Amino acid sequence: MATTVEVPTRTSGLRAHASKIAIRGAEMAVGTMLFILLLEAVLRFDALDPVLWNLYFPSFLDGIVLSLRYLGIILPLSAGIGFLVGWARISRLRVISWPLSVYVDFFRGVPPIIIVIFAAVLGPSLLPERFRSQDIGITIAALALALHSGAYQSEIFRAGFMSVPHGQLEAAQSLGMTQGRAMQHVVLPQALRLSIPPLANEFAVVIKDTSLLAIVGGFELFGSSFIFEQQILFSAGNQLSWIFVVWTAVALVYFVMTFSVTELLNALDRRYHVRGLEAISV
């Protein structure tokens, strides 16, 4: 009697991955709630204090919106810079690869906090007078963070490009493909698949690095919460327990943002993963 073997389809695989992500998210939510309850018991504060949230919620919400706005600039710009620089650095032309190597080595060797300060202080003075505004320094600092992350991402993309054996490019050209079409259809798909996992880690770092903008007056989530904390400390009849609530809320928002972005990239990795590809090396 013949037996049939059910072959999993791509749709069923995506549903299985989605269910795993949902289960993991639920586990994270339960663990987070238990952690907050433990903090409340040990530090003796009320995370849902209505008096606190009536005062803090407007700046909390504005900080989240501004953080997302900065991330909307930094993440795509840094990914674009990283991709282009990583691709250009594998060029055999020293006139192209050498200056970009200097850029990568510089931004990888300097702490991001120093880059943010220099960009915010010196950046506006390099612009014409008509382009200067109150927030231009913070915007330039955000662009500097994109350059900093782009240097790291360029190494990720460069490693992905170099992990594809050169013989595959030569084989594609021998079949009649131009070099551009061979790069598009043979090299790029494999290189991008290999680059996704480390990019997820770098994006998580970038999300947390946006808090550095508070140093130069950026009222994103960290900055607005820090200002509110100072108001608590220097106000009459202050509630010191509110400080624990504020920073617990800030930590949870950063956690949700990093978890969401990394899970999105992990889902893309699972969606386009080819078994055995991770073993390819030069």
N, C-alpha and C positions, 0 to 999 in steps of 0.2 A: 504494500500500500504506500503510495507516494505521500510524502509529507511536504508541506509548504513552509518556507522560512520567511518570516515577515522582515522586510528590509526597512529600517527606519528612514523616514523621509526628512528632508530639510525642515519642513514645517514642524514635524514632531520634535526634531532636535531643538528648534528655537523655542518651542513651548516648554521643553524640559529645562532649558537654560533660564527662561523667564521665571519658571516656578522656583528654581534654585535661588535666583536673585531675590525673589519675594520672600522665601523662607529665611535667607540670610538677613534681609532687611528686618524681618520680624524679630529674629533673634537679637539683632543689634538694638532694636527698640526696647525689647524686654530687658536686656542687659543694661541699657542706659537708664531706664526707669529704676531698676534695682540699685544702680550706682548712686543716683540722685537721692533715693530714699535713705541709703546708707550715709551719704554726706549730710543730709538733713538731721539724722539721728546723732551723728558725731559732732557736727559743728553747730547744731541747734539753730537752724534757720528755716524759713518757710519759702520754698521756691515759687509759690503762687501767691505771694503777698500782694493783695490788690492795691495797697497804697504805693508800693514800690513800682508796680507795673503801670499804674496811671502816670507816674512821673517818667519812667524809663522807656516805655514802649515807643513814643515818637522818635527819640534819638536812636533806639535799637532798630526800628524799621528803616529809618533813613540810612543808618550805617550799612544794613544789609543791601539796600538798593545801590548805594554808592560802591560797595565792594563788588557787586555783580557787574556794575558798569565798568569798573577798572578791569575786571577779569575779561569782560567782553572785548577790551582793547588788547590786553596783555597776551591771553592764551592764543588767539588766532595769529597775532603778529609774531609772537615768538616761534610758533610752529612754522610759519612761512619763512622766517629768517633761518631757522634751523634746517629746514629742507633745502633751501637754495644754497646756503653756505656748505652744508654737508655734501651736496651734489658737486658744487664747484671745487671743493677741496680734493676730490679724487681726480681732478684734472692733472694732466702731465705738464701743463704750462705753469711754470713757476711764477710768472707775472700775475697769474690769477690765484694760485693756491697759497703763495707766500704771504701776501697781505691779509688774507682771511685767516691764516694760521696765527698771525700776530693778534688779530681781533679775538680769536677764540682763546688764546693763551692769556690775554689781558683780562678779559671778563671772567674767565674761570679762576684767575689768581687773585682777584680783588673781592673782598667781602661785599655782598649786595647792599649792606647798610651804608657803606662809604659811597658806593655808586649812586644811591638814592640822594644822599646829602649833596654831593657834588652836582648832580643833575638839577636838583631843585634850586640850588644857590646860584650856580654859574649859567645854567641853561637859559634863563630869561634874558640875561645880559647879552647873549649872542644873537638874539632876535631883534628885528627892527621894532621901533617904538610902537607902531600901530598894532603889532601882534601881541603885545604884552597885556596881561590881565591879572586879576587877583589869583586865579587858580592855574595859571600857565605853568608855574614851577612844579606843581603836583602832577600835572599832566606829563611834563617832561620826565619827571621821576618815574612815572608809570611806564613811559616808553623806554627808559633806561633799564627797568626791570625786565621788559620784553627782550632787550638786547642781551642782558645777562643770562636769561633762560635760553635764548636762542643759541648762545654759545654752547651750552650743555646739550641742547637738542641737536645741534649740528653734528656733534660727535656720535649721537645715537643714530642719526640718519646715515652718517658716513660709514659706521660699522655695518649698518644694514646693506648699503650698496656694496661694500667690499666683501660681504658674506656670500654674494651671488658669484659663483665661479665664472671667470672670464670666458671659459669655453662655451657657456650657454649663449653669450652674446655673439661669439664667432659662429656658432651653429645656426643661430637665427639669421645672421647675415648671409650665410652660405645658402639658406633657403630662399633668398631673394629679398629679405627685409632690409630696409634702410637702417642706418644706425639709430635714427630717431624712433622709428617704429619698433625696433628691437628693444630699445630702452623702455618704451611705453608698455609693451605687451609682455616682455620677458623679465626685465630687471626690476622695474618699479613694483609690480605686484608682489614679488618675493621680498624685496627690500622693505616695503611698507608693512608686510605681515610680521617681519622680524623686528621692526621698530616699535610696534604697538605696546608690548609689555613694559619696556623701560620708559616709554613716553607717559604711561599712566603714573609711574612713580614721579617723574619730573613735573607733571601737571599738578600733582598733590603738593609738591614743594612750592610751586608758583602760587597756588591758592593761599598758602600760609604766609608766603613772603609779601603779599599785599599789605599785611599788617605793618610793614616797615614804612609805609607811606604816612603813618601817623606821626612819625618823627619830624616830618616837614610840614605838618599841619593838615594832612588829609583826614577828613572826618568820615572815613570808612568805618567798618564795624569796630575794629580795635580802637581807633582814634576817638570815635564818639563815646564808646564805653569808658575809655580812660578819662575823658572830660567829665562824664557823669560821676565816676568814682571820686574825682577830686571835689566835686560839689558835695558829695556825701561826707567826705572827710572833714571839710571845712564849714559845714553847716551846723547850726545849733540843734541839739537833740538828734544827732545823726544816728543812723542805724548801721553799725559796722557789719551786722550780719547780711546786709544788702549787698556788700561787696562780693560775698560768696555766690549770691544769686546771679549777679551781673556777669561774673567771669565764667560761671557754669553755663549760662546761656550763650555766651560768646564761644566757648569751647564746643558746645553742641552744634552751633551753626557752622563753624569751620569743619567739624567732623562730617556733618551732612553734605556739605559741598564737596569735600575731598572724596567721600564715599561714593557720591553720585557720579562724579567725573571718572574715578577709577573703575567703577563698575560698568560705566558706559563703554570705556575703552576695552575693558576685559570682555564685554559682550561682543565688540567688534573683532577682538582677537579670536574668540571662539567661533564667530561666524565665518571668518575667512581663514582659519587655521588649516594648514595642510600637514597631515601627520608625516613626520620624518624631515620636514623642512628645517626644523630647529637644529638639526645635526649638520647642516651644510656649513662649511667654513672654507676660507681660502687656504 
